Amino acid sequence: MSSTVRTPEEIAARVKALESMLIESGVMTTQAIDRMVEIYENEVGPQLGAQVVVRAWTDPAFKARLVADASEACKELGISGLQGEDMVVVENTEAVHNVIVCTLCSCYPWPVLGLPPNWYKDPQYRAAITREPRKVLRESFGFTVPDDVEVRVWDSSSEMRYWVLPQRPAGTEGWSDEQLLALVTRDAMIGVGPVGAVA
């Protein structure tokens, strides 16, 4: 999978080229592109998922509702929409670490995670994570799950889109929501990375 990973510079160059083509051909305007970027930066995406995670970390009753019915619990925070109709949250614990994949295509909970990253759609990731999840996490993401922790791989579909409720890091008792939000990453909500480090 590492051979398909692109540098941030390569991705930026491709995005710029695509943006220029869309504008020059009259398919989109600069304003329309700016609005799409604003939507995915501020109105949908990982920052919304992070808000849900922090609420679950700080409100046990909400956490229970989230684990019981993620789509309904997210609606309490005004988060819903396309690709979020049938979301399921799986909770990481001391004994279990969860990882998400869609082996058929790229089903993904857009309202809480935004658009899926390219590697999530890559056939190599989709095949390898189900066979050797520890190896993929370690070699492709630099994330090592301890041997005494079970790794569970959840296969999303159009009927059911999974995402991960990461564990709240020790030492964050009494932290503000803003401090906690800074710890929650998209990769942690997919299960391929840890939450941010506690300083």
N, C-alpha and C positions, 0 to 999 in steps of 0.2 A: 504494500500500500504506500510505502514511503516514496516510491518513484512517481506517484501521481500528485504528491503534495507540492503546492506552488508557494513561492515566497510572497510576502505581502506586496512587494514591488510589482511582481508579475500579475497578481490579482488586480492591483490598482490600475496597471496599464491596460489590462483587458476591459475593465469596467469603463475606463475613460474612452477607449476605442468604441465600445458598444454604445455608450452614451452619445458620442459624436455621430455615429451612424444613424441612431434613432432620430436625433434632432435634424440632421442634414436631409434625411429622407422624408421628414414631415410626419413621422409616426408619433412622435412625442415632442412636447415643448420643454424648454429648460425649466419652466415653472412646474410642469407636471412631474418631471423627474425629481425636482427638489421636494415636491409634496410627497412623492412615494418614499423618498429617503426619510423625510420627517415622520411619516407614519410608522415605518419600521424601526426608527430610532426611539420614538417617544410614545407611540400608541399601541404597538404590539411588540413582542419580542422578549428576550431574556430578562429585561428589567421588570417586566410584569410577572414573569415566573418567579423572579427573586422576591418580589413583594409578597407573593403567595407563600413562598418558603418561610420568609421572616414571620409572617402572620402565624404560620403553623408552629414555628419555633417558640413563639411568645404567647400563644393562645391555645391551650390544650383542647378546648371544646371545638375550636375551628379545625384543629388538626384531625380530630376524630371525624368531623364531617368531610374533610378533604379526602381522607383515606377511604371513607365509605362511598363517596360520590364526588369525584374531583370536579366534574363539569358543573354540578350544582353549587359546590363550595366556591368555585372561582367566580360564578355569577354574583355571589355576595359582594365581591370586590369590583364588580362591573367588567369582568373579563370573560368574554365568550366570543363566539363567531365561527367562521369557516375553519374546518379542521379541528375544532375544539368541542364538537358535539358529544363525543364519547371518550373523554379522557379518563385515564386511570393512573393514580399515583401509587408508586411502590416505594416503601420506606426503607432507607438504609438503617441498619442497626449495628451493634457491636459484632454480631454474628453473621450478618448478611450484607453483601454489596450487590446492588442491582445495576444492570447495564441495558440500554435500549437499542434496538435495531429494527429495521423493517426489511425482512429478507426478500420480499417480493418487489418492492420499489423504494419509496421514500416517505411512507406515511409518518406523520410527525405532528405534534400538537402546536400548531402555529400561534394560537393566542398567547401561550405562555413561553414559547421558545423562539418565536420569530421564524424566519425561513431556515430550512435545514442547511447545515454546512455541506460543502461539496463532498467531503470525505464520507458523510453519512449516506450519501447516495451511491458511493463507489461500490461496485460489485465485489471487489476484493474485501472491503470492510464487512459488507453484509454476509459474506460467506465465512470469513475467518473468525469474526467475533463469536459466532455460534459454536465453532469447533474448538477454538483455543482462546477463550476470552482473556485469561491471565497474560498470555503471551502477547496478544494484540494490545492490551492496555499498557503493558510494560514497554514493548518495542516501538509501538506507533505513537503512544501518548506520554511515555515516560512516567507512567502511573503504576505503582506496584501495590497490589492488594495483599495484605498479610496472608500467609498460608493457612492460618486458622480461621479465616473469614471465607464463608461460602460465596461464590460468585453466581448470581442468577441472571440469565439473559432473557429479556422479554421481547417478544416479536410483535411489533405494532402492525396494525392493518387498518383498512378504511373503516372497519367497524369499531376498532378499539385502539386508541393512541395512548401509549404509556409514557410516563416521565417519572423522574426520580425525585423523592424528597430526601435530600442529603441530611446527614446527621449534623446537629448543631455542634460546633467545636467546643471542647472544654475550655473554660476560662473566659467565656463570653457572657457570663451572668451579669446582669446589670447594664449591658451595652444598649445603646440607643438603636432604634430601627435603622438609622442611617449607617451606623457602624456595621450592623449585621448585614445590611444590603450589599456592602462592599465586599463581603466574603463569598457571596453566592455567584457562581459562574454558570454559564450555559453548559459547559462540559460536565460540571457536577450534576446538573439536572438531567443529563443524558447518561451519566454514570461512567464517563471515560476520563474524568479528572476529579481532583479533590476540591473541596471548598477552599477559599483563600486562606492563607496562613494568618494565624493570630499573632499580632506583633507584641 
